[in-house]
Amino acid sequence: MIVVAVIAAVFLAAAAGMTLVRIVRGPSTLDRIVAMDVLLAITVCAIAAEAAYSRDATGLPILLGLSLLGAVGSVAVARFADPAARSGPGHQASRGSGTAAGGS
């Protein structure tokens, strides 16, 4: 069991290191934000692996909070990055109906 835990820790550390490189080097802000989301997912995996290894469930509320933070953060970034999402659903529908009527 110790061998599996060490291998998992090495893989998680390598993934975190590569993600930190992307955060530092990332050519755009969106790349850095996505890398932060990946780092949060790696952190959740590391906490879950530690909880499974130690058979202690005290880290589960932390996992739940971090998972919710990651999900809400991803939705917020997607909303920020997509210009069509910022204008709202009414803008998309009016633009779509105008092109269909004008093309006929």
C-alpha positions as CSV (number, residue, x, y, z in Angstrom):
1,M,0.0,0.0,0.0
2,I,2.9,2.4,0.7
3,V,4.3,1.9,-2.8
4,V,0.9,2.9,-4.4
5,A,0.8,6.0,-2.1
6,V,4.3,7.0,-3.0
7,I,3.6,6.6,-6.8
8,A,0.4,8.6,-6.5
9,A,2.3,11.3,-4.6
10,V,5.0,11.5,-7.2
11,F,2.5,11.7,-10.1
12,L,0.5,14.4,-8.3
13,A,3.7,16.4,-7.5
14,A,4.8,16.1,-11.1
15,A,1.4,17.3,-12.3
16,A,1.4,20.2,-9.9
17,G,4.9,21.1,-11.0
18,M,4.0,21.2,-14.7
19,T,0.9,23.2,-13.8
20,L,2.9,25.7,-12.0
21,V,5.2,26.1,-15.0
22,R,2.0,26.8,-17.1
23,I,0.9,29.4,-14.5
24,V,4.2,31.2,-14.7
25,R,4.8,30.9,-18.4
26,G,1.3,30.9,-19.8
27,P,1.1,33.1,-22.8
28,S,-2.4,34.5,-22.0
29,T,-4.4,35.2,-18.9
30,L,-6.9,32.6,-19.8
31,D,-4.2,29.9,-19.9
32,R,-3.1,31.0,-16.4
33,I,-6.7,30.8,-15.1
34,V,-7.2,27.3,-16.6
35,A,-3.9,26.2,-15.0
36,M,-5.1,27.5,-11.7
37,D,-8.3,25.4,-12.1
38,V,-6.2,22.4,-12.9
39,L,-4.0,23.0,-9.8
40,L,-7.2,23.2,-7.7
41,A,-8.2,19.8,-9.2
42,I,-4.8,18.3,-8.4
43,T,-5.1,19.6,-4.8
44,V,-8.5,18.0,-4.5
45,C,-7.0,14.7,-5.8
46,A,-4.1,14.9,-3.3
47,I,-6.4,15.5,-0.4
48,A,-8.7,12.7,-1.5
49,A,-5.7,10.3,-1.9
50,E,-4.4,11.3,1.6
51,A,-7.9,10.7,3.1
52,A,-8.1,7.3,1.4
53,Y,-4.6,6.3,2.5
54,S,-5.1,7.4,6.2
55,R,-8.8,6.2,6.2
56,D,-9.8,9.4,7.8
57,A,-12.9,11.3,6.6
58,T,-12.2,14.6,8.2
59,G,-10.9,16.1,4.9
60,L,-14.2,15.4,3.1
61,P,-15.8,18.8,3.9
62,I,-12.6,20.5,2.6
63,L,-13.0,18.4,-0.6
64,L,-16.6,19.5,-1.0
65,G,-15.7,23.2,-0.6
66,L,-12.8,23.0,-3.0
67,S,-14.8,21.2,-5.6
68,L,-17.6,23.8,-5.4
69,L,-15.0,26.5,-5.6
70,G,-13.5,24.9,-8.7
71,A,-16.9,24.5,-10.4
72,V,-18.1,28.0,-9.7
73,G,-14.7,29.4,-10.8
74,S,-14.8,27.5,-14.1
75,V,-18.3,28.8,-14.8
76,A,-17.3,32.3,-13.9
77,V,-14.2,32.1,-16.2
78,A,-16.3,30.7,-19.0
79,R,-18.8,33.5,-18.6
80,F,-16.0,36.1,-18.6
81,A,-14.2,34.6,-21.6
82,D,-17.2,34.2,-23.9
83,P,-18.4,37.5,-25.3
84,A,-21.7,36.1,-26.4
85,A,-22.5,34.9,-22.9
86,R,-22.0,38.4,-21.5
87,S,-24.6,40.0,-23.8
88,G,-27.3,37.7,-22.5
89,P,-29.7,35.2,-24.2
90,G,-31.9,38.0,-25.7
91,H,-29.1,39.4,-27.8
92,Q,-28.2,36.0,-29.2
93,A,-31.8,35.3,-30.2
94,S,-32.4,38.7,-31.9
95,R,-29.2,38.4,-33.9
96,G,-30.1,34.9,-35.0
97,S,-33.6,35.8,-36.1
98,G,-32.3,38.8,-38.0
99,T,-29.9,36.8,-40.1
100,A,-32.5,34.1,-40.9
101,A,-35.1,36.7,-42.0
102,G,-32.5,38.7,-44.0
103,G,-31.1,35.8,-45.8
104,S,-34.4,34.6,-47.3
